[in-house]
Amino acid sequence: MKHRRIPRRKATMAAGAAVAIVAAGVTFQSANASDNTEQFTPKTLSVSAAGSLAVSLRADLGSDEAGVYYDAKAKALVVNVVDEDAAKTVREAGGKARVVENTLAELKSARTALTDKATIPGTSWATDPVSNKVIVTADRTVEGAELAKLTKVVEGLGAKAELKKSAGEFKPFVSGGDAIHSGGGRCSLGFNVVKDGEPHFITAGHCGKSGSEWSDSEGGAAIGTMVDSQFPGNDFALVKYSGDTAHASEVNLYNGSAQAIAKAGEATVGMKVQRSGSTTQVHDGEVTGLDATVNYGNGDVVEGLIQTNVCAEPGDSGGSLFAGDAAIGLTSGGSGDCTAGGETFFQPVTEALSTFGAEIG
């Protein structure tokens, strides 16, 4: 069976967790940031090499580091810092330094304030190293008194946060890359994995509960049983295969071919990614935020998600988010569709693997 999947949480992978990528062609200018490179020329780096440099600089800079991302156009590691001494350290190591206003501790404090004062259905927030802010998004259901409340909280955070509106409605994409079916509806398979030497697959936690049986066709014979499901908080589930169902480590590209999956990776802002799901098949885009908190309503709040501009629709839930041969995320939910676009959130694969004690295979 080929793979599809959908969204959430945090197992850290040293290099990946340190790097965030800005899309090719994106430039950032702000009165609150300095880009002075003096006589130093940033090294030309691959994403992998930038991740290694980020880990090294994080150890050297400590609290003076205020976020990092990869500038895909310049092929350079950009490191946010709080003073010129730290900037010199970055430049001497081959990175591109930006002196910014907000520290990571201040951005974390802003997220805490949002959690305490503005936990409103239809909202999300994620840390954006490019703008050096927490980006808060309100969907179309947030209006009236709730929107006024959210606006007041964001305004109270000053330069640490920015409020944006979404034309869609945040919701889990229940009902979507090969289709998997249960009594509760249709979702998508994320990635095939191995746990304790036996084949399993991972998908979204909101797709079903522990003990539910899953098939690869509507009304078909069961191919596996869900042995663990976590939602809300997280959004991932583990299904153990039964019988002799094929379970190659690959993702269905819906063009007669498949993408082999060899490893798990961390998302970075600006990273180019693809999503495969049983409703809308394959679409691409980029990562726009990390460590996102999304409030789907009815008390269903999920934290630590990857935010992207890749479209998805109901049935794509649990499907694969990948970059080349690396498994990145599981489709959780979002707003919009593949006609109008929108925001889509994904559960990090690394956290799911760590929680389940499984590995890509």
Secondary structure, 3 states (H helix, E strand, C coil): CCECCCCCCCCCCHHHHHCCEECCCCCCCCCCCECCCCCCCCCCCCHHHHHHHHHHHHHHHHHHEEEEEEECCCCEEEEEECCHHHHHHHHHHCCEEEECCCCHHHHHHHHHHHHHHCCCCCEEEEEECCCCEEEEEECCCCCHHHHHHHHHHHHHCHHHEEEEECCCCCEECCCCCCEEEECCEEEECCEEEEECCEEEEEECHHHCCCCCEEECCCCCCCCEEEEEEECCECCEEEEEECCCCCCCCEEECCCCCEEECCEECCCCCCCEEEEEECCCEEEEEEEEEEEEEEECCCCCEEEEEEEECCCCCCCCCCCEEEECCEEEEEEEEECCECCCECCEEEEEHHHHHHHHCCEEC
